[in-house]
């Protein structure tokens, strides 16, 4: 893996990134793994075509996730925070065998996506962010924003298949870090945390193993969007002039007919044929 540069987008293994960091060096770590267990549980059998945005991303097994968690616990400074994203399935599955120690858990925030999803019984509409703190656990003097609700409504953007709420991540980051603190994101995805760090003066260290193009969040190079599919097949849509040009420009055919003056004769006004009603003739 190449040397990871701070405050920039890096492509590489997040586990190696964590192993390269010093012990007790990070104030906050965002962790959003790609859970292989979800795909195994759904068992659709057609993830490659049905959920290609997620399926093409490298999946992480439970042992791999635990290796990440072990390095995160080492990298965090005392009283530092780890923010781990999960859905309802992961929250219930790992409840008996949590990724981080149970005594690290300090809070849970529900992200309301404001859009209903799928589900065998109830329809999914949210995700969860588990907030853990490395001992010694304390809120006074560490968590400074006490106005964050535990149910956060925010629409999901389409920049990345695993994009997370920008405003919520920013509020959490501002609540537990100070300018100049190190914030780590080993599964950076769309690099929303990087943008927040650049805006707020924090130092960012993060990477992602997959290079995702913005817009549709897919690793395919040329057939993601409708425009790219048309370009790949050679079909191009005719470009229309701007509305202002259409309203001010003159039409090409000035005659009464579309193809000339002679053909316009058949569109000339003609007197209606008389209709005989008894002895009178009326015109309609």
QUITAQUI-V577062 format. One record per backbone hydrogen bond with DSSP energy under -1.0 kcal/mol. CO is the residue of the C=O (numbers start at 0). NH is the residue of the N-H. Records with the same first field share a line. If there is no record, write none. Layout:
# QUITAQUI-V577062
CO = NH + NH
This chain:
# QUITAQUI-V577062
9 = 207
12 = 16
13 = 17
14 = 18
15 = 19
17 = 20
25 = 76
26 = 80
27 = 183
28 = 82
30 = 84
33 = 59
35 = 39
36 = 40
37 = 41
38 = 42
45 = 49
46 = 50
50 = 54
51 = 55
59 = 35
60 = 64
61 = 65
62 = 66
63 = 67
64 = 68
65 = 69
66 = 70
67 = 71
68 = 72
69 = 73
70 = 74
71 = 75
73 = 23
74 = 24 + 25
76 = 79
79 = 133
80 = 28
81 = 131
82 = 30
83 = 129
85 = 127
86 = 90
87 = 91
88 = 92
89 = 93
100 = 103
101 = 104
103 = 132
106 = 130
108 = 128
109 = 151
110 = 126
111 = 153
117 = 123
123 = 116
124 = 112
126 = 110
127 = 85
128 = 108
129 = 83
130 = 105 + 106
131 = 81
133 = 78
138 = 141 + 142
149 = 109
151 = 111
159 = 162
164 = 168
165 = 169
166 = 170
167 = 171
168 = 172
169 = 173
170 = 174
171 = 175
172 = 176
174 = 143
177 = 180
180 = 202
181 = 26 + 27
182 = 204
183 = 29
184 = 206
187 = 190
190 = 194
191 = 195
192 = 196
193 = 197
194 = 198
195 = 199
196 = 200 + 201
200 = 179
202 = 182
203 = 6
204 = 184
206 = 187
207 = 11
212 = 216
217 = 212
224 = 228
225 = 229
226 = 230
227 = 231
228 = 232
229 = 234
241 = 245
242 = 246
243 = 247
244 = 248
261 = 264
263 = 266
264 = 267
274 = 281
276 = 279
279 = 276
281 = 274
